[in-house]
Amino acid sequence: MKTKSTMTIKTDSPSLVITLKIFLDDKSFHCLKQSIPPGSRSKLVLKQAVHLGSNAVLSCDEAEARNLLLYASHCSGVVVSIH
């Protein structure tokens, strides 16, 4: 009789979640805002932005930052802020 052995790896460490803060001036923020298509989940990131004077701070994870970069590749201020 053959038996099948399996090995499972169990980790007790919590998954690592990194939140990015992206600082944009008003011009870059509005360029990004115009670049995101209607119905995109990225609109939520913009709605949750914190406005500090003439700047906006966006909080998102790495995957969302990549999406924002794709949407706003023509907005130089956004590209510089994310890179």
C-alpha positions as MATLAB code, in Angstrom:
seq = 'MKTKSTMTIKTDSPSLVITLKIFLDDKSFHCLKQSIPPGSRSKLVLKQAVHLGSNAVLSCDEAEARNLLLYASHCSGVVVSIH';
ca = [
       0.000    0.000    0.000;
       1.410    3.386   -0.986;
       0.863    6.386    1.184;
       0.956    9.927    0.077;
       2.857   12.317    2.272;
       2.134   15.997    2.269;
       3.907   18.801    3.975;
       2.298   22.020    5.008;
       4.190   25.041    6.100;
       2.660   27.037    8.877;
       3.796   30.507    9.733;
       2.803   32.395   12.797;
       3.937   35.745   11.466;
       1.220   38.170   10.391;
       1.133   39.272    6.784;
       2.903   42.524    6.129;
       0.735   45.354    4.864;
       2.453   48.556    3.836;
       0.523   51.782    3.492;
       2.067   54.362    1.195;
       1.590   58.095    1.660;
       1.685   60.055   -1.592;
       2.032   63.829   -1.307;
       0.686   65.826   -4.261;
       0.347   69.515   -4.971;
      -3.049   70.780   -6.157;
      -2.119   70.689   -9.845;
      -0.938   67.072   -9.660;
      -3.950   66.025   -7.586;
      -6.390   67.484  -10.104;
      -4.486   65.941  -13.029;
      -4.721   62.539  -11.320;
      -8.389   63.099  -10.509;
      -9.165   63.773  -14.181;
      -7.176   60.706  -15.291;
      -9.052   58.072  -13.292;
     -11.982   56.571  -15.214;
     -15.494   56.678  -13.724;
     -16.333   53.634  -11.641;
     -12.723   52.843  -10.818;
     -11.896   51.801   -7.243;
      -9.088   54.343   -7.380;
     -11.683   57.106   -7.042;
     -12.109   56.013   -3.415;
      -8.442   56.782   -2.704;
      -9.012   60.312   -3.961;
     -12.166   60.742   -1.886;
     -10.217   59.738    1.232;
      -7.343   62.141    0.524;
      -6.380   64.526    3.295;
      -5.998   68.118    2.088;
      -3.337   70.191    3.819;
      -3.345   73.707    2.436;
      -2.461   73.447   -1.243;
      -1.366   69.814   -0.948;
      -3.148   66.475   -0.786;
      -1.987   63.288    0.919;
      -3.188   59.974   -0.500;
      -2.946   56.738    1.485;
      -2.915   53.445   -0.395;
      -1.181   50.107   -0.731;
       1.509   49.322   -3.282;
      -0.888   47.779   -5.806;
      -3.132   50.835   -5.753;
      -0.097   53.125   -6.154;
       0.802   51.194   -9.313;
      -2.733   51.710  -10.619;
      -2.543   55.431   -9.910;
       0.794   55.602  -11.705;
      -0.705   53.910  -14.763;
      -3.679   56.286  -14.836;
      -1.535   59.394  -14.412;
       1.532   58.531  -16.468;
       1.152   61.858  -18.293;
       1.022   63.864  -15.024;
       4.659   64.597  -14.214;
       3.971   65.666  -10.610;
       2.198   62.398   -9.849;
       4.908   60.261  -11.439;
       7.626   62.005   -9.410;
       5.652   61.649   -6.180;
       5.031   57.923   -6.599;
       8.535   57.013   -7.748;
];
